[in-house]
Structure formats: C-alpha cells, structure tokens
C-alpha cells in the first residue's frame, strides 16, 4: 500500500510515484504544512504561485513536491530548474 498525503484538496492526490511518497514520509511528514496545503493544489494545476510564510513552515516542500511530481523519469532531459537568491538557501534546498 502506498501512503497518500491527505489534505491536498478534494479529489487531489499524488501519482503512483512510490519513491517520492516514501521520501516524504521518511522525512516525517505525515500531513502537509498549511502553506503546502494551500499551494500544492495550485502548483499541480500548472499555475504560478507567490506566497509568504515564516521560516520552518514548509515553503521548500510547497514548491519542490509539485516540481518533483511533474518530473517524467522516462525523459532524458532537464525538466526543472530551481533558482534561489542566496548561497544559504541553495544549501538548504
């Protein structure tokens, strides 16, 4: 049985990507943070997001989870790029 993140919106769930789901749960995330709960459904629909939240509230997961969800492992090409404004944030991401 593959775990599914709850609270992502009505009828919304992750695809059957066991590695992504297992990684999420191995990090100890049992449910999304509020910023993730609000932004992930929007990101998965392909829309842009501009959001603010305090440190330690799950912002990185809010954009990285949908980004990883959209990666097609069968395609051998660059499919995503993450640009951050500081070295400290780059080490964090």
PDB file with one MODEL, atoms N, CA, C and O in Angstrom:
MODEL        1
ATOM      1  N   UNK A   1       0.841  -1.184   0.000  1.00  0.00           N
ATOM      2  CA  UNK A   1       0.000   0.000   0.000  1.00  0.00           C
ATOM      3  C   UNK A   1       0.883   1.243   0.000  1.00  0.00           C
ATOM      4  O   UNK A   1       1.813   1.347   0.800  1.00  0.00           O
ATOM      5  N   UNK A   2       0.597   2.177  -0.887  1.00  0.00           N
ATOM      6  CA  UNK A   2       1.358   3.416  -0.991  1.00  0.00           C
ATOM      7  C   UNK A   2       0.656   4.488  -0.180  1.00  0.00           C
ATOM      8  O   UNK A   2      -0.537   4.718  -0.378  1.00  0.00           O
ATOM      9  N   UNK A   3       1.371   5.162   0.742  1.00  0.00           N
ATOM     10  CA  UNK A   3       0.725   6.219   1.513  1.00  0.00           C
ATOM     11  C   UNK A   3       0.384   7.403   0.621  1.00  0.00           C
ATOM     12  O   UNK A   3       1.064   7.659  -0.372  1.00  0.00           O
ATOM     13  N   UNK A   4      -0.659   8.112   0.976  1.00  0.00           N
ATOM     14  CA  UNK A   4      -1.081   9.292   0.224  1.00  0.00           C
ATOM     15  C   UNK A   4      -1.189  10.450   1.196  1.00  0.00           C
ATOM     16  O   UNK A   4      -1.749  10.307   2.283  1.00  0.00           O
ATOM     17  N   UNK A   5      -0.653  11.597   0.807  1.00  0.00           N
ATOM     18  CA  UNK A   5      -0.797  12.777   1.649  1.00  0.00           C
ATOM     19  C   UNK A   5      -2.255  13.187   1.667  1.00  0.00           C
ATOM     20  O   UNK A   5      -2.879  13.330   0.615  1.00  0.00           O
ATOM     21  N   UNK A   6      -2.794  13.376   2.846  1.00  0.00           N
ATOM     22  CA  UNK A   6      -4.172  13.837   2.940  1.00  0.00           C
ATOM     23  C   UNK A   6      -4.184  15.349   3.044  1.00  0.00           C
ATOM     24  O   UNK A   6      -3.161  15.970   3.333  1.00  0.00           O
ATOM     25  N   UNK A   7      -5.331  15.930   2.812  1.00  0.00           N
ATOM     26  CA  UNK A   7      -5.471  17.370   2.967  1.00  0.00           C
ATOM     27  C   UNK A   7      -4.985  18.168   1.783  1.00  0.00           C
ATOM     28  O   UNK A   7      -4.731  19.364   1.922  1.00  0.00           O
ATOM     29  N   UNK A   8      -4.845  17.550   0.611  1.00  0.00           N
ATOM     30  CA  UNK A   8      -4.361  18.282  -0.557  1.00  0.00           C
ATOM     31  C   UNK A   8      -5.495  18.825  -1.409  1.00  0.00           C
ATOM     32  O   UNK A   8      -5.257  19.282  -2.527  1.00  0.00           O
ATOM     33  N   UNK A   9      -6.699  18.787  -0.916  1.00  0.00           N
ATOM     34  CA  UNK A   9      -7.824  19.285  -1.684  1.00  0.00           C
ATOM     35  C   UNK A   9      -8.713  18.144  -2.120  1.00  0.00           C
ATOM     36  O   UNK A   9      -8.288  16.989  -2.139  1.00  0.00           O
ATOM     37  N   UNK A  10      -9.925  18.458  -2.465  1.00  0.00           N
ATOM     38  CA  UNK A  10     -10.907  17.445  -2.843  1.00  0.00           C
ATOM     39  C   UNK A  10     -10.469  16.725  -4.107  1.00  0.00           C
ATOM     40  O   UNK A  10     -10.234  17.354  -5.139  1.00  0.00           O
ATOM     41  N   UNK A  11     -10.360  15.405  -4.024  1.00  0.00           N
ATOM     42  CA  UNK A  11     -10.021  14.594  -5.192  1.00  0.00           C
ATOM     43  C   UNK A  11      -8.593  14.732  -5.663  1.00  0.00           C
ATOM     44  O   UNK A  11      -8.260  14.229  -6.737  1.00  0.00           O
ATOM     45  N   UNK A  12      -7.744  15.383  -4.918  1.00  0.00           N
ATOM     46  CA  UNK A  12      -6.372  15.619  -5.358  1.00  0.00           C
ATOM     47  C   UNK A  12      -5.429  14.713  -4.593  1.00  0.00           C
ATOM     48  O   UNK A  12      -5.471  14.665  -3.364  1.00  0.00           O
ATOM     49  N   UNK A  13      -4.576  13.994  -5.310  1.00  0.00           N
ATOM     50  CA  UNK A  13      -3.578  13.151  -4.656  1.00  0.00           C
ATOM     51  C   UNK A  13      -2.367  13.051  -5.564  1.00  0.00           C
ATOM     52  O   UNK A  13      -2.410  13.469  -6.721  1.00  0.00           O
ATOM     53  N   UNK A  14      -1.296  12.499  -5.037  1.00  0.00           N
ATOM     54  CA  UNK A  14      -0.104  12.303  -5.834  1.00  0.00           C
ATOM     55  C   UNK A  14      -0.261  11.107  -6.750  1.00  0.00           C
ATOM     56  O   UNK A  14      -1.020  10.182  -6.461  1.00  0.00           O
ATOM     57  N   UNK A  15       0.468  11.133  -7.866  1.00  0.00           N
ATOM     58  CA  UNK A  15       0.512   9.972  -8.750  1.00  0.00           C
ATOM     59  C   UNK A  15       1.197   8.834  -8.020  1.00  0.00           C
ATOM     60  O   UNK A  15       1.721   9.013  -6.921  1.00  0.00           O
ATOM     61  N   UNK A  16       1.190   7.662  -8.638  1.00  0.00           N
ATOM     62  CA  UNK A  16       1.795   6.477  -8.024  1.00  0.00           C
ATOM     63  C   UNK A  16       3.317   6.511  -8.155  1.00  0.00           C
ATOM     64  O   UNK A  16       3.901   5.660  -8.826  1.00  0.00           O
ATOM     65  N   UNK A  17       3.949   7.469  -7.531  1.00  0.00           N
ATOM     66  CA  UNK A  17       5.405   7.548  -7.529  1.00  0.00           C
ATOM     67  C   UNK A  17       5.883   7.169  -6.137  1.00  0.00           C
ATOM     68  O   UNK A  17       6.040   8.023  -5.264  1.00  0.00           O
ATOM     69  N   UNK A  18       6.110   5.887  -5.944  1.00  0.00           N
ATOM     70  CA  UNK A  18       6.446   5.365  -4.619  1.00  0.00           C
ATOM     71  C   UNK A  18       7.671   6.048  -4.022  1.00  0.00           C
ATOM     72  O   UNK A  18       7.691   6.338  -2.826  1.00  0.00           O
ATOM     73  N   UNK A  19       8.692   6.310  -4.837  1.00  0.00           N
ATOM     74  CA  UNK A  19       9.919   6.902  -4.313  1.00  0.00           C
ATOM     75  C   UNK A  19       9.645   8.274  -3.704  1.00  0.00           C
ATOM     76  O   UNK A  19      10.138   8.578  -2.618  1.00  0.00           O
ATOM     77  N   UNK A  20       8.870   9.096  -4.389  1.00  0.00           N
ATOM     78  CA  UNK A  20       8.550  10.427  -3.885  1.00  0.00           C
ATOM     79  C   UNK A  20       7.743  10.330  -2.598  1.00  0.00           C
ATOM     80  O   UNK A  20       8.056  10.999  -1.613  1.00  0.00           O
ATOM     81  N   UNK A  21       6.721   9.510  -2.604  1.00  0.00           N
ATOM     82  CA  UNK A  21       5.884   9.363  -1.416  1.00  0.00           C
ATOM     83  C   UNK A  21       6.664   8.803  -0.236  1.00  0.00           C
ATOM     84  O   UNK A  21       6.519   9.278   0.891  1.00  0.00           O
ATOM     85  N   UNK A  22       7.480   7.806  -0.488  1.00  0.00           N
ATOM     86  CA  UNK A  22       8.256   7.211   0.600  1.00  0.00           C
ATOM     87  C   UNK A  22       9.256   8.226   1.152  1.00  0.00           C
ATOM     88  O   UNK A  22       9.477   8.281   2.362  1.00  0.00           O
ATOM     89  N   UNK A  23       9.856   9.022   0.283  1.00  0.00           N
ATOM     90  CA  UNK A  23      10.779  10.062   0.735  1.00  0.00           C
ATOM     91  C   UNK A  23      10.091  11.085   1.617  1.00  0.00           C
ATOM     92  O   UNK A  23      10.649  11.524   2.623  1.00  0.00           O
ATOM     93  N   UNK A  24       8.880  11.465   1.239  1.00  0.00           N
ATOM     94  CA  UNK A  24       8.109  12.422   2.032  1.00  0.00           C
ATOM     95  C   UNK A  24       7.846  11.863   3.421  1.00  0.00           C
ATOM     96  O   UNK A  24       8.031  12.555   4.423  1.00  0.00           O
ATOM     97  N   UNK A  25       7.418  10.616   3.478  1.00  0.00           N
ATOM     98  CA  UNK A  25       7.097  10.028   4.771  1.00  0.00           C
ATOM     99  C   UNK A  25       8.343   9.691   5.583  1.00  0.00           C
ATOM    100  O   UNK A  25       8.295   9.714   6.813  1.00  0.00           O
ATOM    101  N   UNK A  26       9.460   9.379   4.921  1.00  0.00           N
ATOM    102  CA  UNK A  26      10.710   9.130   5.645  1.00  0.00           C
ATOM    103  C   UNK A  26      11.212  10.396   6.326  1.00  0.00           C
ATOM    104  O   UNK A  26      11.900  10.327   7.344  1.00  0.00           O
ATOM    105  N   UNK A  27      10.867  11.557   5.763  1.00  0.00           N
ATOM    106  CA  UNK A  27      11.242  12.830   6.380  1.00  0.00           C
ATOM    107  C   UNK A  27      10.366  13.140   7.590  1.00  0.00           C
ATOM    108  O   UNK A  27      10.597  14.123   8.294  1.00  0.00           O
ATOM    109  N   UNK A  28       9.364  12.302   7.828  1.00  0.00           N
ATOM    110  CA  UNK A  28       8.499  12.506   8.983  1.00  0.00           C
ATOM    111  C   UNK A  28       7.278  13.355   8.704  1.00  0.00           C
ATOM    112  O   UNK A  28       6.558  13.724   9.631  1.00  0.00           O
ATOM    113  N   UNK A  29       7.031  13.673   7.438  1.00  0.00           N
ATOM    114  CA  UNK A  29       5.863  14.481   7.099  1.00  0.00           C
ATOM    115  C   UNK A  29       4.656  13.569   6.964  1.00  0.00           C
ATOM    116  O   UNK A  29       4.570  12.785   6.018  1.00  0.00           O
ATOM    117  N   UNK A  30       3.739  13.666   7.891  1.00  0.00           N
ATOM    118  CA  UNK A  30       2.528  12.857   7.834  1.00  0.00           C
ATOM    119  C   UNK A  30       1.386  13.615   7.186  1.00  0.00           C
ATOM    120  O   UNK A  30       0.486  13.014   6.599  1.00  0.00           O
ATOM    121  N   UNK A  31       1.425  14.932   7.294  1.00  0.00           N
ATOM    122  CA  UNK A  31       0.417  15.760   6.639  1.00  0.00           C
ATOM    123  C   UNK A  31       1.089  17.056   6.209  1.00  0.00           C
ATOM    124  O   UNK A  31       2.112  17.440   6.775  1.00  0.00           O
ATOM    125  N   UNK A  32       0.528  17.730   5.218  1.00  0.00           N
ATOM    126  CA  UNK A  32       1.164  18.957   4.724  1.00  0.00           C
ATOM    127  C   UNK A  32       1.080  20.104   5.734  1.00  0.00           C
ATOM    128  O   UNK A  32       0.139  20.192   6.524  1.00  0.00           O
ATOM    129  N   UNK A  33       2.084  20.974   5.688  1.00  0.00           N
ATOM    130  CA  UNK A  33       2.033  22.222   6.436  1.00  0.00           C
ATOM    131  C   UNK A  33       0.966  23.108   5.790  1.00  0.00           C
ATOM    132  O   UNK A  33       0.611  22.874   4.635  1.00  0.00           O
ATOM    133  N   UNK A  34       0.443  24.118   6.493  1.00  0.00           N
ATOM    134  CA  UNK A  34      -0.592  24.981   5.899  1.00  0.00           C
ATOM    135  C   UNK A  34      -0.186  25.598   4.560  1.00  0.00           C
ATOM    136  O   UNK A  34      -1.001  25.638   3.638  1.00  0.00           O
ATOM    137  N   UNK A  35       1.059  26.082   4.429  1.00  0.00           N
ATOM    138  CA  UNK A  35       1.494  26.668   3.155  1.00  0.00           C
ATOM    139  C   UNK A  35       1.462  25.633   2.040  1.00  0.00           C
ATOM    140  O   UNK A  35       1.133  25.959   0.899  1.00  0.00           O
ATOM    141  N   UNK A  36       1.801  24.394   2.358  1.00  0.00           N
ATOM    142  CA  UNK A  36       1.770  23.319   1.366  1.00  0.00           C
ATOM    143  C   UNK A  36       0.336  22.959   1.005  1.00  0.00           C
ATOM    144  O   UNK A  36       0.019  22.728  -0.162  1.00  0.00           O
ATOM    145  N   UNK A  37      -0.517  22.914   2.004  1.00  0.00           N
ATOM    146  CA  UNK A  37      -1.912  22.553   1.785  1.00  0.00           C
ATOM    147  C   UNK A  37      -2.594  23.536   0.837  1.00  0.00           C
ATOM    148  O   UNK A  37      -3.430  23.147   0.020  1.00  0.00           O
ATOM    149  N   UNK A  38      -2.230  24.810   0.953  1.00  0.00           N
ATOM    150  CA  UNK A  38      -2.844  25.819   0.096  1.00  0.00           C
ATOM    151  C   UNK A  38      -2.177  25.931  -1.267  1.00  0.00           C
ATOM    152  O   UNK A  38      -2.857  26.203  -2.256  1.00  0.00           O
ATOM    153  N   UNK A  39      -0.863  25.728  -1.346  1.00  0.00           N
ATOM    154  CA  UNK A  39      -0.156  25.989  -2.602  1.00  0.00           C
ATOM    155  C   UNK A  39       0.011  24.770  -3.508  1.00  0.00           C
ATOM    156  O   UNK A  39       0.025  24.922  -4.729  1.00  0.00           O
ATOM    157  N   UNK A  40       0.138  23.575  -2.949  1.00  0.00           N
ATOM    158  CA  UNK A  40       0.383  22.389  -3.779  1.00  0.00           C
ATOM    159  C   UNK A  40      -0.725  22.153  -4.802  1.00  0.00           C
ATOM    160  O   UNK A  40      -0.413  21.884  -5.962  1.00  0.00           O
ATOM    161  N   UNK A  41      -2.005  22.239  -4.431  1.00  0.00           N
ATOM    162  CA  UNK A  41      -3.041  22.043  -5.455  1.00  0.00           C
ATOM    163  C   UNK A  41      -2.943  23.056  -6.597  1.00  0.00           C
ATOM    164  O   UNK A  41      -3.183  22.714  -7.755  1.00  0.00           O
ATOM    165  N   UNK A  42      -2.591  24.299  -6.272  1.00  0.00           N
ATOM    166  CA  UNK A  42      -2.442  25.331  -7.300  1.00  0.00           C
ATOM    167  C   UNK A  42      -1.263  24.999  -8.205  1.00  0.00           C
ATOM    168  O   UNK A  42      -1.373  25.078  -9.428  1.00  0.00           O
ATOM    169  N   UNK A  43      -0.136  24.628  -7.605  1.00  0.00           N
ATOM    170  CA  UNK A  43       1.060  24.286  -8.385  1.00  0.00           C
ATOM    171  C   UNK A  43       0.823  23.068  -9.265  1.00  0.00           C
ATOM    172  O   UNK A  43       1.262  23.043 -10.415  1.00  0.00           O
ATOM    173  N   UNK A  44       0.138  22.063  -8.743  1.00  0.00           N
ATOM    174  CA  UNK A  44      -0.134  20.858  -9.538  1.00  0.00           C
ATOM    175  C   UNK A  44      -1.056  21.149 -10.717  1.00  0.00           C
ATOM    176  O   UNK A  44      -1.065  20.410 -11.701  1.00  0.00           O
ATOM    177  N   UNK A  45      -1.834  22.230 -10.614  1.00  0.00           N
ATOM    178  CA  UNK A  45      -2.707  22.600 -11.730  1.00  0.00           C
ATOM    179  C   UNK A  45      -1.942  23.379 -12.796  1.00  0.00           C
ATOM    180  O   UNK A  45      -2.493  23.693 -13.852  1.00  0.00           O
ATOM    181  N   UNK A  46      -0.659  23.696 -12.520  1.00  0.00           N
ATOM    182  CA  UNK A  46       0.172  24.380 -13.507  1.00  0.00           C
ATOM    183  C   UNK A  46       0.199  25.887 -13.357  1.00  0.00           C
ATOM    184  O   UNK A  46       0.793  26.575 -14.187  1.00  0.00           O
ATOM    185  N   UNK A  47      -0.424  26.413 -12.325  1.00  0.00           N
ATOM    186  CA  UNK A  47      -0.460  27.857 -12.123  1.00  0.00           C
ATOM    187  C   UNK A  47       0.740  28.318 -11.304  1.00  0.00           C
ATOM    188  O   UNK A  47       1.300  27.550 -10.522  1.00  0.00           O
ATOM    189  N   UNK A  48       1.133  29.588 -11.490  1.00  0.00           N
ATOM    190  CA  UNK A  48       2.224  30.184 -10.722  1.00  0.00           C
ATOM    191  C   UNK A  48       1.734  30.530  -9.323  1.00  0.00           C
ATOM    192  O   UNK A  48       0.542  30.737  -9.093  1.00  0.00           O
ATOM    193  N   UNK A  49       2.685  30.587  -8.393  1.00  0.00           N
ATOM    194  CA  UNK A  49       2.359  30.884  -7.000  1.00  0.00           C
ATOM    195  C   UNK A  49       3.302  31.959  -6.478  1.00  0.00           C
ATOM    196  O   UNK A  49       4.502  31.932  -6.752  1.00  0.00           O
ATOM    197  N   UNK A  50       2.756  32.891  -5.735  1.00  0.00           N
ATOM    198  CA  UNK A  50       3.543  33.848  -4.970  1.00  0.00           C
ATOM    199  C   UNK A  50       3.025  33.745  -3.544  1.00  0.00           C
ATOM    200  O   UNK A  50       1.879  34.102  -3.269  1.00  0.00           O
ATOM    201  N   UNK A  51       3.867  33.256  -2.632  1.00  0.00           N
ATOM    202  CA  UNK A  51       3.415  33.005  -1.260  1.00  0.00           C
ATOM    203  C   UNK A  51       4.488  33.419  -0.271  1.00  0.00           C
ATOM    204  O   UNK A  51       5.677  33.429  -0.589  1.00  0.00           O
ATOM    205  N   UNK A  52       4.052  33.761   0.929  1.00  0.00           N
ATOM    206  CA  UNK A  52       4.976  34.098   2.012  1.00  0.00           C
ATOM    207  C   UNK A  52       4.604  33.282   3.237  1.00  0.00           C
ATOM    208  O   UNK A  52       3.429  33.034   3.506  1.00  0.00           O
ATOM    209  N   UNK A  53       5.621  32.873   3.969  1.00  0.00           N
ATOM    210  CA  UNK A  53       5.410  32.174   5.234  1.00  0.00           C
ATOM    211  C   UNK A  53       6.697  32.297   6.042  1.00  0.00           C
ATOM    212  O   UNK A  53       7.768  32.547   5.488  1.00  0.00           O
ATOM    213  N   UNK A  54       6.583  32.122   7.340  1.00  0.00           N
ATOM    214  CA  UNK A  54       7.748  32.222   8.221  1.00  0.00           C
ATOM    215  C   UNK A  54       8.716  31.068   7.981  1.00  0.00           C
ATOM    216  O   UNK A  54       8.368  30.069   7.353  1.00  0.00           O
ATOM    217  N   UNK A  55       9.935  31.223   8.491  1.00  0.00           N
ATOM    218  CA  UNK A  55      10.945  30.160   8.395  1.00  0.00           C
ATOM    219  C   UNK A  55      10.447  28.893   9.076  1.00  0.00           C
ATOM    220  O   UNK A  55       9.783  28.949  10.111  1.00  0.00           O
ATOM    221  N   UNK A  56      10.777  27.746   8.479  1.00  0.00           N
ATOM    222  CA  UNK A  56      10.432  26.464   9.081  1.00  0.00           C
ATOM    223  C   UNK A  56       8.989  26.051   8.919  1.00  0.00           C
ATOM    224  O   UNK A  56       8.500  25.197   9.659  1.00  0.00           O
ATOM    225  N   UNK A  57       8.291  26.652   7.950  1.00  0.00           N
ATOM    226  CA  UNK A  57       6.868  26.344   7.780  1.00  0.00           C
ATOM    227  C   UNK A  57       6.572  25.485   6.557  1.00  0.00           C
ATOM    228  O   UNK A  57       5.405  25.276   6.227  1.00  0.00           O
ATOM    229  N   UNK A  58       7.601  24.982   5.879  1.00  0.00           N
ATOM    230  CA  UNK A  58       7.379  24.071   4.762  1.00  0.00           C
ATOM    231  C   UNK A  58       7.345  24.699   3.385  1.00  0.00           C
ATOM    232  O   UNK A  58       6.809  24.108   2.449  1.00  0.00           O
ATOM    233  N   UNK A  59       7.915  25.900   3.246  1.00  0.00           N
ATOM    234  CA  UNK A  59       7.888  26.564   1.937  1.00  0.00           C
ATOM    235  C   UNK A  59       8.629  25.772   0.868  1.00  0.00           C
ATOM    236  O   UNK A  59       8.151  25.663  -0.261  1.00  0.00           O
ATOM    237  N   UNK A  60       9.790  25.217   1.208  1.00  0.00           N
ATOM    238  CA  UNK A  60      10.550  24.450   0.209  1.00  0.00           C
ATOM    239  C   UNK A  60       9.734  23.270  -0.296  1.00  0.00           C
ATOM    240  O   UNK A  60       9.692  23.019  -1.500  1.00  0.00           O
ATOM    241  N   UNK A  61       9.095  22.554   0.596  1.00  0.00           N
ATOM    242  CA  UNK A  61       8.235  21.441   0.194  1.00  0.00           C
ATOM    243  C   UNK A  61       7.056  21.901  -0.633  1.00  0.00           C
ATOM    244  O   UNK A  61       6.563  21.161  -1.484  1.00  0.00           O
ATOM    245  N   UNK A  62       6.595  23.132  -0.386  1.00  0.00           N
ATOM    246  CA  UNK A  62       5.433  23.655  -1.104  1.00  0.00           C
ATOM    247  C   UNK A  62       5.692  23.772  -2.603  1.00  0.00           C
ATOM    248  O   UNK A  62       4.770  23.605  -3.402  1.00  0.00           O
ATOM    249  N   UNK A  63       6.929  24.055  -2.993  1.00  0.00           N
ATOM    250  CA  UNK A  63       7.197  24.115  -4.434  1.00  0.00           C
ATOM    251  C   UNK A  63       7.954  22.890  -4.942  1.00  0.00           C
ATOM    252  O   UNK A  63       7.818  22.524  -6.109  1.00  0.00           O
ATOM    253  N   UNK A  64       8.756  22.249  -4.077  1.00  0.00           N
ATOM    254  CA  UNK A  64       9.527  21.098  -4.546  1.00  0.00           C
ATOM    255  C   UNK A  64       8.676  19.844  -4.736  1.00  0.00           C
ATOM    256  O   UNK A  64       8.942  19.061  -5.648  1.00  0.00           O
ATOM    257  N   UNK A  65       7.665  19.635  -3.903  1.00  0.00           N
ATOM    258  CA  UNK A  65       6.814  18.452  -4.061  1.00  0.00           C
ATOM    259  C   UNK A  65       6.100  18.478  -5.411  1.00  0.00           C
ATOM    260  O   UNK A  65       6.155  17.484  -6.134  1.00  0.00           O
ATOM    261  N   UNK A  66       5.426  19.584  -5.786  1.00  0.00           N
ATOM    262  CA  UNK A  66       4.795  19.601  -7.119  1.00  0.00           C
ATOM    263  C   UNK A  66       5.817  19.525  -8.256  1.00  0.00           C
ATOM    264  O   UNK A  66       5.557  18.907  -9.288  1.00  0.00           O
ATOM    265  N   UNK A  67       6.982  20.157  -8.063  1.00  0.00           N
ATOM    266  CA  UNK A  67       8.022  20.099  -9.090  1.00  0.00           C
ATOM    267  C   UNK A  67       8.457  18.653  -9.319  1.00  0.00           C
ATOM    268  O   UNK A  67       8.534  18.204 -10.462  1.00  0.00           O
ATOM    269  N   UNK A  68       8.739  17.926  -8.247  1.00  0.00           N
ATOM    270  CA  UNK A  68       9.160  16.527  -8.368  1.00  0.00           C
ATOM    271  C   UNK A  68       8.041  15.656  -8.916  1.00  0.00           C
ATOM    272  O   UNK A  68       8.297  14.699  -9.647  1.00  0.00           O
ATOM    273  N   UNK A  69       6.814  15.980  -8.569  1.00  0.00           N
ATOM    274  CA  UNK A  69       5.661  15.217  -9.043  1.00  0.00           C
ATOM    275  C   UNK A  69       5.536  15.286 -10.563  1.00  0.00           C
ATOM    276  O   UNK A  69       5.078  14.336 -11.197  1.00  0.00           O
ATOM    277  N   UNK A  70       5.945  16.409 -11.140  1.00  0.00           N
ATOM    278  CA  UNK A  70       5.788  16.602 -12.587  1.00  0.00           C
ATOM    279  C   UNK A  70       6.968  16.069 -13.404  1.00  0.00           C
ATOM    280  O   UNK A  70       6.917  16.087 -14.633  1.00  0.00           O
ATOM    281  N   UNK A  71       8.018  15.601 -12.749  1.00  0.00           N
ATOM    282  CA  UNK A  71       9.180  15.054 -13.456  1.00  0.00           C
ATOM    283  C   UNK A  71       8.813  13.708 -14.072  1.00  0.00           C
ATOM    284  O   UNK A  71       8.274  12.829 -13.400  1.00  0.00           O
ATOM    285  N   UNK A  72       9.113  13.566 -15.350  1.00  0.00           N
ATOM    286  CA  UNK A  72       8.883  12.300 -16.056  1.00  0.00           C
ATOM    287  C   UNK A  72      10.217  11.564 -16.131  1.00  0.00           C
ATOM    288  O   UNK A  72      11.104  11.957 -16.890  1.00  0.00           O
ATOM    289  N   UNK A  73      10.360  10.505 -15.351  1.00  0.00           N
ATOM    290  CA  UNK A  73      11.625   9.772 -15.283  1.00  0.00           C
ATOM    291  C   UNK A  73      11.991   9.098 -16.597  1.00  0.00           C
ATOM    292  O   UNK A  73      13.142   8.706 -16.786  1.00  0.00           O
ATOM    293  N   UNK A  74      11.047   8.958 -17.496  1.00  0.00           N
ATOM    294  CA  UNK A  74      11.319   8.327 -18.791  1.00  0.00           C
ATOM    295  C   UNK A  74      11.976   9.293 -19.770  1.00  0.00           C
ATOM    296  O   UNK A  74      12.543   8.862 -20.774  1.00  0.00           O
ATOM    297  N   UNK A  75      11.908  10.583 -19.493  1.00  0.00           N
ATOM    298  CA  UNK A  75      12.504  11.586 -20.376  1.00  0.00           C
ATOM    299  C   UNK A  75      13.920  11.889 -19.914  1.00  0.00           C
ATOM    300  O   UNK A  75      14.148  12.159 -18.735  1.00  0.00           O
ATOM    301  N   UNK A  76      14.865  11.845 -20.835  1.00  0.00           N
ATOM    302  CA  UNK A  76      16.268  12.102 -20.523  1.00  0.00           C
ATOM    303  C   UNK A  76      16.620  13.538 -20.906  1.00  0.00           C
ATOM    304  O   UNK A  76      17.350  13.774 -21.869  1.00  0.00           O
ATOM    305  N   UNK A  77      16.093  14.494 -20.139  1.00  0.00           N
ATOM    306  CA  UNK A  77      16.369  15.899 -20.402  1.00  0.00           C
ATOM    307  C   UNK A  77      16.122  16.699 -19.125  1.00  0.00           C
ATOM    308  O   UNK A  77      15.528  16.200 -18.170  1.00  0.00           O
ATOM    309  N   UNK A  78      16.582  17.929 -19.124  1.00  0.00           N
ATOM    310  CA  UNK A  78      16.334  18.804 -17.981  1.00  0.00           C
ATOM    311  C   UNK A  78      14.855  19.166 -17.991  1.00  0.00           C
ATOM    312  O   UNK A  78      14.333  19.640 -19.000  1.00  0.00           O
ATOM    313  N   UNK A  79      14.184  18.943 -16.868  1.00  0.00           N
ATOM    314  CA  UNK A  79      12.755  19.218 -16.791  1.00  0.00           C
ATOM    315  C   UNK A  79      12.410  20.272 -15.750  1.00  0.00           C
ATOM    316  O   UNK A  79      11.268  20.726 -15.685  1.00  0.00           O
ATOM    317  N   UNK A  80      13.378  20.663 -14.940  1.00  0.00           N
ATOM    318  CA  UNK A  80      13.112  21.665 -13.915  1.00  0.00           C
ATOM    319  C   UNK A  80      14.408  22.361 -13.533  1.00  0.00           C
ATOM    320  O   UNK A  80      15.497  21.799 -13.653  1.00  0.00           O
ATOM    321  N   UNK A  81      14.266  23.593 -13.074  1.00  0.00           N
ATOM    322  CA  UNK A  81      15.410  24.346 -12.579  1.00  0.00           C
ATOM    323  C   UNK A  81      14.940  25.161 -11.378  1.00  0.00           C
ATOM    324  O   UNK A  81      13.895  25.811 -11.425  1.00  0.00           O
ATOM    325  N   UNK A  82      15.710  25.118 -10.320  1.00  0.00           N
ATOM    326  CA  UNK A  82      15.394  25.893  -9.123  1.00  0.00           C
ATOM    327  C   UNK A  82      16.477  26.946  -8.966  1.00  0.00           C
ATOM    328  O   UNK A  82      17.661  26.621  -8.886  1.00  0.00           O
ATOM    329  N   UNK A  83      16.070  28.208  -8.922  1.00  0.00           N
ATOM    330  CA  UNK A  83      16.998  29.322  -8.756  1.00  0.00           C
ATOM    331  C   UNK A  83      16.677  29.986  -7.423  1.00  0.00           C
ATOM    332  O   UNK A  83      15.522  30.310  -7.146  1.00  0.00           O
ATOM    333  N   UNK A  84      17.693  30.186  -6.607  1.00  0.00           N
ATOM    334  CA  UNK A  84      17.498  30.807  -5.294  1.00  0.00           C
ATOM    335  C   UNK A  84      18.412  32.024  -5.174  1.00  0.00           C
ATOM    336  O   UNK A  84      19.458  32.077  -5.822  1.00  0.00           O
ATOM    337  N   UNK A  85      18.030  33.002  -4.350  1.00  0.00           N
ATOM    338  CA  UNK A  85      18.782  34.256  -4.297  1.00  0.00           C
ATOM    339  C   UNK A  85      20.038  34.242  -3.430  1.00  0.00           C
ATOM    340  O   UNK A  85      20.865  35.146  -3.553  1.00  0.00           O
ATOM    341  N   UNK A  86      20.209  33.251  -2.561  1.00  0.00           N
ATOM    342  CA  UNK A  86      21.375  33.255  -1.675  1.00  0.00           C
ATOM    343  C   UNK A  86      22.012  31.873  -1.598  1.00  0.00           C
ATOM    344  O   UNK A  86      21.365  30.856  -1.848  1.00  0.00           O
ATOM    345  N   UNK A  87      23.285  31.862  -1.249  1.00  0.00           N
ATOM    346  CA  UNK A  87      24.012  30.603  -1.087  1.00  0.00           C
ATOM    347  C   UNK A  87      23.413  29.775   0.054  1.00  0.00           C
ATOM    348  O   UNK A  87      23.295  28.554  -0.053  1.00  0.00           O
ATOM    349  N   UNK A  88      23.039  30.442   1.134  1.00  0.00           N
ATOM    350  CA  UNK A  88      22.457  29.741   2.283  1.00  0.00           C
ATOM    351  C   UNK A  88      21.188  28.994   1.882  1.00  0.00           C
ATOM    352  O   UNK A  88      20.985  27.847   2.281  1.00  0.00           O
ATOM    353  N   UNK A  89      20.345  29.639   1.101  1.00  0.00           N
ATOM    354  CA  UNK A  89      19.117  28.994   0.651  1.00  0.00           C
ATOM    355  C   UNK A  89      19.424  27.860  -0.320  1.00  0.00           C
ATOM    356  O   UNK A  89      18.738  26.838  -0.318  1.00  0.00           O
ATOM    357  N   UNK A  90      20.448  28.034  -1.146  1.00  0.00           N
ATOM    358  CA  UNK A  90      20.837  26.966  -2.073  1.00  0.00           C
ATOM    359  C   UNK A  90      21.270  25.721  -1.305  1.00  0.00           C
ATOM    360  O   UNK A  90      20.944  24.605  -1.709  1.00  0.00           O
ATOM    361  N   UNK A  91      21.993  25.893  -0.216  1.00  0.00           N
ATOM    362  CA  UNK A  91      22.404  24.751   0.597  1.00  0.00           C
ATOM    363  C   UNK A  91      21.207  24.080   1.258  1.00  0.00           C
ATOM    364  O   UNK A  91      21.201  22.866   1.464  1.00  0.00           O
ATOM    365  N   UNK A  92      20.211  24.862   1.584  1.00  0.00           N
ATOM    366  CA  UNK A  92      19.010  24.350   2.232  1.00  0.00           C
ATOM    367  C   UNK A  92      18.146  23.555   1.259  1.00  0.00           C
ATOM    368  O   UNK A  92      17.604  22.507   1.609  1.00  0.00           O
ATOM    369  N   UNK A  93      18.026  24.057   0.050  1.00  0.00           N
ATOM    370  CA  UNK A  93      17.181  23.412  -0.955  1.00  0.00           C
ATOM    371  C   UNK A  93      17.899  22.202  -1.487  1.00  0.00           C
ATOM    372  O   UNK A  93      17.372  21.500  -2.350  1.00  0.00           O
TER     373      UNK A  93
ENDMDL
END
